[in-house]
Amino acid sequence: MERVPKLYVEGREGECIEKGRATKDCVIIDDNVEVWLKKGDTVPEFIGKNAKFLIKEVYDRFYLYVDRTTSRMNADAVLVLPDGRTRIYLRKGDELMLLPVEGFTKTLIANVGNRVRTGDAFAAVTTRKGEVHYLKPPRNGTVVFIDEITNRPHYVYYILPEE
């Protein structure tokens, strides 16, 4: 069974902290300081008024924080990959590439956290005639989410482009 990344999304202070303790798993970001809290942990005294609070969310809901018309993030977010050390920081307003994978048979090549380059295939699609087409991204980037659309079985890759 494949492990799923953890998703933390920007929220209000009251959603994360009550009476000086964390009510949920959350991250507090104050300038260049990050404090990772588990439910029940005490909040440090040095947290300022301008701190951002990111609350743990179900990873499968990532698509809710992306505006599909502009392909931009609606909120700050942090993805913690299954290795526990690799983190991907997404800022409100960051533009993502949304790349659909549609066809008779779909084969996903790149997974979440993988870096994809312009010339490399991230997925393969087989047509009804048996032709195989390799899908390549228009720009280099990192895969942050793969959404499976169930009413019409296909996938959408969410890729954070490199600058």
C-alpha positions in Angstrom: 0.0 0.0 0.0 1.4 3.4 -1.0 1.7 6.0 1.7 0.0 9.4 1.2 1.5 12.8 1.8 0.3 15.0 4.6 -1.4 18.3 3.7 -1.5 21.4 5.9 -3.6 24.3 4.8 -3.9 27.9 6.0 -6.7 28.5 8.5 -7.7 30.7 11.4 -5.9 30.7 14.8 -9.1 29.5 16.5 -9.2 26.4 14.3 -5.7 25.3 15.5 -5.3 26.7 19.1 -7.6 26.9 22.1 -6.4 28.0 25.6 -2.7 27.8 24.6 -2.9 24.2 23.3 -3.3 22.7 19.8 -6.7 21.3 19.1 -5.5 19.6 15.9 -2.2 18.8 14.2 -1.0 22.1 12.8 1.9 24.2 11.8 2.6 27.8 12.9 4.8 29.8 10.6 6.1 33.1 12.1 8.5 34.8 9.7 11.2 32.2 9.2 10.3 30.1 12.3 8.1 26.9 11.9 6.5 25.2 14.9 5.0 21.8 14.2 2.4 20.9 16.8 0.5 17.7 17.5 -3.0 17.7 19.1 -2.6 18.7 22.8 0.9 20.3 22.4 1.5 23.6 24.2 2.0 26.7 22.0 5.4 28.4 22.5 5.4 31.9 24.0 7.4 33.5 21.2 4.6 33.2 18.5 3.8 36.7 17.2 0.5 38.3 16.1 1.4 37.9 12.4 1.9 34.2 12.5 0.1 31.9 9.9 -1.7 28.8 11.1 -1.8 25.8 8.8 -4.2 23.0 9.9 -3.8 19.3 8.9 -6.3 18.5 6.1 -7.2 15.3 4.3 -4.7 15.1 1.4 -7.5 14.0 -1.1 -9.1 17.4 -0.6 -6.1 19.3 -2.1 -8.1 20.2 -5.3 -10.4 22.3 -3.1 -7.6 24.8 -2.5 -6.9 25.3 -6.2 -9.0 27.7 -8.4 -9.6 25.6 -11.5 -10.3 28.6 -13.7 -7.0 30.4 -13.0 -5.0 27.3 -11.8 -3.8 29.3 -8.7 -3.7 28.3 -5.1 -6.5 29.8 -2.9 -4.5 29.4 0.4 -1.0 28.8 1.7 -0.3 25.0 2.0 2.5 22.7 3.0 2.8 19.1 1.6 4.9 16.7 3.7 5.9 13.7 1.5 5.8 10.2 3.0 9.5 10.2 3.7 8.7 12.7 6.4 11.6 15.1 5.5 10.7 16.4 2.1 8.3 19.4 2.2 6.7 21.3 -0.7 5.6 24.9 0.2 2.8 26.4 -1.8 1.8 30.0 -1.4 -1.5 31.6 -2.0 -1.5 32.8 -5.7 1.1 30.2 -6.9 0.2 29.1 -10.4 0.0 25.4 -11.0 0.0 23.5 -14.2 -3.2 21.3 -14.5 -2.5 18.6 -17.0 -5.2 16.0 -17.9 -4.6 12.4 -18.6 -7.4 11.0 -20.7 -7.6 7.9 -22.9 -8.7 4.3 -23.2 -5.9 3.1 -20.9 -3.9 5.4 -18.7 -0.5 4.6 -17.1 0.8 7.1 -14.5 4.6 7.3 -14.6 5.4 10.2 -12.2 4.1 10.2 -8.7 3.6 13.0 -6.1 6.9 14.6 -5.2 8.6 13.6 -8.4 10.3 16.3 -10.5 9.2 16.2 -14.1 11.2 17.8 -16.9 10.0 19.1 -20.3 11.3 16.2 -22.3 10.3 13.4 -19.8 6.9 11.6 -19.9 4.8 11.9 -16.8 2.0 9.6 -18.1 1.2 7.3 -21.0 -2.1 7.0 -22.7 -3.1 4.1 -25.0 -5.9 4.7 -27.5 -8.5 2.2 -28.6 -6.5 1.5 -31.7 -3.5 0.5 -29.5 -1.4 3.6 -30.1 0.6 4.8 -27.1 1.1 8.5 -26.5 3.5 9.8 -23.9 2.4 13.0 -22.1 5.1 15.5 -21.4 4.8 18.7 -19.4 5.3 22.1 -21.1 7.6 23.3 -18.3 9.8 21.7 -15.6 8.1 21.2 -12.2 7.2 19.0 -9.3 4.1 16.9 -9.1 2.1 18.0 -6.0 -1.2 16.2 -6.5 -2.9 13.6 -8.8 -6.7 13.9 -8.9 -8.7 11.0 -10.1 -12.0 12.1 -11.7 -14.4 9.2 -11.2 -17.5 10.3 -13.2 -15.3 10.1 -16.4 -12.3 7.9 -15.4 -9.3 10.0 -16.0 -6.6 11.9 -14.0 -5.4 15.5 -13.6 -1.8 16.2 -12.7 -1.2 19.3 -10.5 2.4 20.4 -11.1 4.2 23.3 -9.4 6.4 24.8 -12.1 10.0 25.8 -11.5 10.9 29.4 -11.9 
